[in-house]
């Protein structure tokens, strides 16, 4: 029975948590004074010509429950009444705000409770009070703007004025542009977090993406609490392999401090608020494509950011004169499917954005009035879009047929792009060809023999190059497998053009060693979770499985943390046992 009661340490922890919450200003129910949310999680924003307050996190949902629909018609933006969990008093409404459902708190049904040691404060009536009441949100804004101390205590983010532009914002914008590195950029953003307008946020996220555009730097944003093994290799005859990991992987080991990481995620939080409560600030396709490019470079896969972006992209396509080009829309959906984890890529909103983009691309190519340059760049749009469908494990026959028709007719030769970019495009094209081949699709969904050979060479060279930096890890894996007594081969080249780090030929097991840039940046508190690989990693795994291989994906950084040979042997033995049992089970089912 004693197990049902909290221990003394647990009681202390809960008391500390309660104490922490009471020391912060809180939004409370207007009837029973129950806490609904801390004020620092609240956001002022404009919607349908009015001021509203919502929560930037889902914490408030723990203190509320929905009643029946306010409107029967699903097209109405108001969805449910939100009631206080303790007294059933309506404190707000669940509403459709752009792409997501958000809580809209009712100003007349809630109050703000200030900590006792920070009271009294002056209300509009002039009387001291620790409980701030108001009938409209504009009253609370006026209180905060006329009492700087109160504004600092509440820390409510204002997105309602995020599109305004002032001299101070212009100066801040210049400082962001002049930042010499990511560290300085994040410091500037952090110091001015409550003064950022939409231009400041968009410029900051774009600059951050450019600072970490190299393949090895971005992954370290989430690696502050991780440590790399610096132990020597167990191969004394190989002096190079005895060099500590930081010397071999210098860029992988240059990690920011905890403050940098905290500041980085603050910038991401501000970006999330902007796209959730002010997505209308993105008025052009270029603005959206620049944002998703930055998110891709940073490895940020928050659905709460990507979904509003996808919805805005679809919305901008629907005008008589679309506000986004087919190429820009393709860049957006390609980034979305690249970043999202596998289970999210197949959600309806992702497929809807893919289909809308596909429809727009096909319409532009069929339009006789479309400019010639756009048609000459057809392959530059069609190939990434078709590959995005593969990431989402979806297929559009018309799109794929048009893609193969264009490239087999010489569309690649019309592209005015650097040779290295063309090789990357050809590599992607070959994967599309291979996917159609492995899934036994119609024979007209193939590359011509000559183009297939050319694209396959580019793909194989790209695969081989991507394996160039993992030689030490391959050695560690092979050494462990040798000690276990499992025959293995390294840098195994398949006839299809794929290269695999290590294989166990007898059991047909492929072991892929994935560097950090194959995974999204992990947010603080989630470092111990199993990271979900990006779309291109999953696509390769599915292709290898189609070819009869069982695939094990090793996270390079995590494997390096296994400092001893015994630990690596145990880890690999466990993974091999799991995939072997899984393979036997699937065989029995067939």
N, C-alpha and C positions, 0 to 999 in steps of 0.2 A: 504493500500500500504506500510505502514511503516514496516509491518512484513517481507517484502522481503529484507530489508536491515539489516545488522548486527547491534546489539546494541553496545554501547561503550565498554562494557565488552567483547563481542565477538570479536570486532575489536582488542582490546588489546591482547586477547588470540591468535588470528591469527598472529598478529605482533610478539608476543613472540616466536611462533612456527617458523615463518620465520627466525627470528633473530637467534634462536637456530640452525637451519639448516645451516645458512650462517657461523656460528662460527665453523662448523665442516668441515673437508676435504670431498669433494664430487666427485664422478665419474660423469662426464658431457659428453653430446653429443659433438663430435668433430667438428660439424658444427655450431650449434646454442648455445652451452654452457648451454643447459637445464639440470638441475639436474636429474640424473638417479637413483642414490643410494648414501647413505653415505658410506664412505670407511670402516667403522667399520663393515658393514654388508657383506663385500666382503670376498671371500675365494679363495686362491690360491690352485690349486690341479692338479694332473697329470691324464691325460686321453688319451689313444691311443698314448702313447709315446710323448705327448706334454704338455706344461704348459697352463693352462686355468684359467680364473677368472669367478666366478659366484657369485650370491647373496645367502646368507644363509636364507633370508626371502623372502616373496612375495611382499614386498614394491615396488621393482623395476618394477613389472608388471603394476603398476598404471601409469607409465610414458612411457610405450611401448605398441605397438600393433603388432600382427602378420600379415605377408603377406602370399601369397600362399606358398604351400609346396616347399621346396628346392628339394626334391626327391619324385617322385610319389610312389615309392615302400615303403610300411610301415615298411619294415624290416630295412631300412636305419636309422642310428642313428640321422642324422640331420633332423629336422622336419619342422621348419618355420623360415623365416627371421624375426627378431625383429627390428621394426622401431621406431625411436624417435617420440613421440606423437605430438611434435610441428612442426618438419620440415620434417618428413618422411625419414630421413636419416637412413640407416641401421647401427645399432650399435652392432648387435650381432645375434645370432642364438638360437632358441629353440631346444635343443637336448635331446635325451634319454641317461641319465647318470645312469647306473645301472638300478634301478627300477623306477626312477622318471624322469620327464622332467624338465630340468634346463636351465636357460639362460646362454649362453656362450658369454661374451662380447668380441668384436674384439678390440685388443690392438691398431690397427692403426686408429680406428674410434671413439675412446673415449679419454678423458684426465682427469686429476685430478686437480680440482680447490681448491687451498688452501685458508684459510681465510686471509683477507688482513693484519690483525694485526700479522699474523704469517709468513708473507713474508718479504723479499725475501728468497727463498731457491735456492740452487745451483742445476742446472740440470747437466746432463753428459757433456754438452758443456762448463760448467763453468760459464754461465751467470745467474744472479739472475732472478728468475721467480716465480710467484704465480700460474702459469699454467704449470703443468707437462705433457709433451707429450712424447710418446714412440711409437715404431713400433712393439715391441714384449714385452710380459709379463716378459721375463727374464731381460729386461732392467729395468723395475720397481723394480723387486726383487733386482737387483744389486744396484739401487739407495737407496732402503730402508736399505739394509744390510751394505752399506758403510757410511750411514748417520743416526746414531742412533736416533737423534732428529726427523728426518723425519719418521722413523719407528714407533716411539712412537706416533706421530701425526696421522698417517694413520690407525694404529690398524687393518691392514688387516691380517686375520687369515691364516696361512700357513698350509695346509694339504698335500701339495706336499712332504714335508719332514717328514711326521708323522710316517713313518715306520723306520726312522733312529734311531739309538741308540747311545748315548754318555755317557761319565762319569757323566755329569750333570744330564742326565735323570735317570741314575742308582741311584744317590744320592736322587733325587726327588722321585723315586720309593720306596726307603727305608723309606723316611719320610711319604709317604702315607700309607705304610704298618704299620708304628709304631704309627700312629695317635690313640690317646686313646679314642676318641669319634667322633661322626658325626660332631660336631662343629669345632673341630680341623682339621678334614679331609677337610671340605669345605673351611676353611681359607687357608690351604696349596694350594688347587686347585686354589682358587681365586688369590692368590699372584703370582702364576706361570702360569696363564692362557695362556700366549703366548709361553710357553716353554714345554707344554705337548706333549708327543708323544703318539702313540696308546697304548703302554703298560701302561703308566701313566693313561690314560683315562679309559681303561678297568679295571685296578686295582681299581681306585677310585670309579667307579660305582658299582663294585662288593662289595667293602668294605662298601659303603653307604647302599647297600641292606642288608648286614649282620647286620649293626648297627640298622636298623629299622625293623628287621625281626619279632619283636613282633607285634601282631595284633592291638595293641592300639597306637603304637608310630607313624607309618607311616602317618596316616591321618592328623596329626597335621602340617605337612609340608606346607599345603595349608591353615592353619587356623589362620595365624598371625593376620589378620584383623577381625576375628570373636571373639565374646565374649560369654562365657558361662554364663548362668543364675546362680546366687548364692543365689537366693531367696529361702525361706523356702517353704516346701510343705504345702498345705492347709489341712493337716491331723494332727492336734495337738495331737491326741491320739496316733499317731505313731511316736515315738521319732526318730527312725532311718530315717524315710522319711523326717524329718526336718533338717537333716544334709545337709549343702551346697553341691552343685554338685561337686566342686573340690575335696571334701573329699571322695565322693563316687566314682568318676571317676578320680582318681589322674592322671593316665596315659593319659587320654583324655585331661587333662587340662594343662599338661606341654608343653607349646608351645614355639617354637624357636622365636627369635626376627626377625624383618624385614630383617636384614642383613643376617642372616642364610638362610632365604627363598630365598633371591636374589641370594645368592651364590649357593644354591641348584639348582636353575633353570639355572645358568650359567654352572654347570656341565652337566645338561641335554642338554643344547645347544651344548656343546662340543661333547657330545655323538651323537647328531643328525648330526653334521658336519662330524664326523668320519664315520657313517654308510652311509651317502649320498655321500661323496666324497672319502671315503677310505675303503669301505666295503670289499675290497680284503684283508685287513689286517686280517680278520677273516678266517683263513685257515683251521680250524677244526670245527667239529660239537660241540665239548665241549666248544669252545670259544663262539659260538652262543648261546648254551643252557645256559651257565653261564650268558651271557648278558641278555637274556630274563627272567631268574629267578630273577636277580637283579631288572629289570624293574617291574616285578610282585610284588616284595616285596615293591617297592617304589610307586607303583600305577600309573606309568607313561603310559598314553595311547595315546601318539602322533602317529598319523598315519604316519607322516613323518619319524619316527624311525622304526616303526613296519613293514611297507611295504618293505623297502629295506632288512630288516632281513629275511622276508618271501621269498623274491625273491632270496636272496643268499642261503637260505636253499634248495629251489627247484633246483637251479643251481648246488649245491654240490651233489645232488642226481643223477645227469645225467652222471657222470663219470662211466667208466667201473668198476672201483673200487671206489664206492661212498666215498666221503670225510666226510660223516656224517652217523652215524648209525641210524637205525629206531627208537631206543629209544630216541636219541638226537633230531631227527626231530619231533618226537611226543611231546617232551617237548617244542619245539619252537612254534609249531602251537597251542598247548594247552594254552600257555601264550598269544599268539596273540588273540585268540578267547575269552579268559578270560578278557583281558584288553579293547578291543575295545567296543565302544557303539553299541547298537543294530543295528542301521541303517548301520553302517560300517561293521559289522560282515557278512552281506549278500552280500558284494561286490565281484566281480568276482575274484579278486586276492586272497582273503581269501579262497574262495571255491577251487580255483586252487591249492593252497598250501595244503589244506586238502586232496584233491584227489591225489595229488602227493605223499604225506606221506602215505596215505592209500595203494596206489599201491606198494610202497616200502615195507611196513610192510607185506602185503600179499605175496609178492614175497619172502621175507626172510623166512617166515613161511613155504612156499611150497618148498623151496630149500632144497634138500636132503643133500647138502654139508654144509649147515649152521650149526654152532656149537650148541651143545645140550643145553648149558646154555642159549643161546638166545631164543630157543624154550620154555624152561622152564619158561622164564620170559614173555611169550606171554601175559598173563593177565595184566601185569604191563604196557604194551604198548597199547593193544587193548582197555582197559576200558577207559583211559583218552582220547584216540583218538575218540572213539565213542561218548563220552560226549561232546567233542569239536564240533562234527557235530551237536549235539543238540543245543549248544550255538549259532551256525550259522544258526539254523533252517533249517538244511539240513539232508539228510538221505542217507546212502549207504547200500543197502540191504546185499551185500556180506560181508561187514565189520561187520555189526551187527550179521549176521548169524554165522560168524566165532567166534565172541566174545562169543556168547551164547554157541556155541559148545565147545569151549575151557574151559570155566568156569564150565559148567555142567559136563565136563569130569574130573574135579578135578584140574584144572590149578592153582587155588588159593592155594592149599595145597603144590604146588611145589615152591612157592615163599619164598625166604630167606630174609625176611624183618621183622622189629620190629612189634609187635602186633598192636600198635596204627596206624601205616601206613597201615597195612592190613585192619583195621576197616574203615579207610578213603576210601580205595579202594573199599571195600564192600558197603559202603554208596553210592559211585558214581555208582557202578554197579546196585544197586537197583533203582536209578533214571532212568537209561537207561531202565531197565525192566518196570518201571512204565510208562515211556513215550511211549513205544511200546504198553502197555496195554491201555492207554488213547487214543491212536490214532488208535486202532483196527487193529494193524498190525498182520501179520501171527502168528499163535499160536506157531510156532517153535522158534519165537523170544521172548522167555520167559525163566526165571530161573526155574530150577526144584523146586518143592514145598518145599523140605527141605532147599535148598540153598536160596530160596526166603525168608523163615522165618528168617534164620540166617542174611541175608543182611538187611532185614527190621528192625530187632532189632538194628543192628549197626547204621542204618540210623536214626531211631527214637531217639536213645540215643544221636547221634550227634546233631540232631535238638534241643532236649531238653537242651543239654549243651550250645548250642549257644544262648539260650534265658536267660541264668542265670544272665547276668549282666544288663539286662534292666528292672528290677523290678520297679525302681523309675519312669521310663518313662511310663511304663504300668499304674502305679497308676495315673500319671498326665493325661493320655489319658482317663482312666476310670472315673476319677473325672469330667472331662469336659463333657464326654458323659452323665454321671448321671445328671449333671446340665441342659444339653440340654433336658433331658427326654428320652434318648434312652437306652433301655435295652442292656446290653453287658456282655460278658464273657471274662475272661482273661486266657492266656496260654491254648488255645483250641487245643486239640489233635485230628487230623483227623484219620480215619481208615487207610489211606494210609501211615501213619507214619509221615506226616508233622505236625509241631507245629506252631501255629499262635499266635502272641502276644495278640491281642484283636480281638474279633469278635462281629458283630451285627447279632445274629442268625436269627432274623425275616426277615431282608432284605438280609441275606446271604452275608454280607460284611466282608471281612478280612482286618484288619489293621496291617501291618507289620512295626515294628520299626527297621530300619536298622542303625547299628553303622557306623562310618566313614570308616571302612575298607571294606565296600560294595561299595565304590565309589572311582573314581580316584582322585589323588591330583589335585586340581584346581590351574591353573596358575595365577599369579598376573594379575589383571584386569578382571578376569573372575569369581571372587568369588560370584557375585550376580546371575550368571547363574544357571539354574536348572541342578544339576549334573546327569549324566547318570550312572545308576547302572551297576555293572559288570555282566558277563554272568550268574553266578550261581543264582543271584537275579532274573534276567529275566526268567530263566528256572523255578524256583519255582512259579513265578507269572503265567506263562503260564499253568503250571500243575493245580494250584488252579482254574484258569479260566475254564479249561477243566472239573473240578469237580463242576462247577456251581457257584463259588464264584466270587464276584467283589472285586478286590484288591486295597487297598490304601497303597502306600509305603511312610512312614514318615522318613525323614532324622533326626536321633537322635540329632545331634548337632544343627540343625536349629530349631527343635521343642523346645529344651531347651532354645533357645533365646527368646521364647515367655514367658515373665516373669510373666504375670498375668493370672489368670484363665479366665478372659474375653477375652483376646487375644487368648488363646488356644481354647476356645469355638467357637469363630468366625472363626478361622482357620479350625477346624474340621467340622463346619457347612458348610463352603464353599466346602470342599472336598467331604463331603457326598452328597451335592446337585449336584455337578458335576457328580459323579459316578452314582447317581440315575437317572439323566437326560440321561446320556449316556446309561444306561441299558434299559431305556424305549424306547429310539430311536432304539437300536439294536433289541428289541423285536418287534417293529412295522415293521422294515425292514424284519424280518423273516416271 
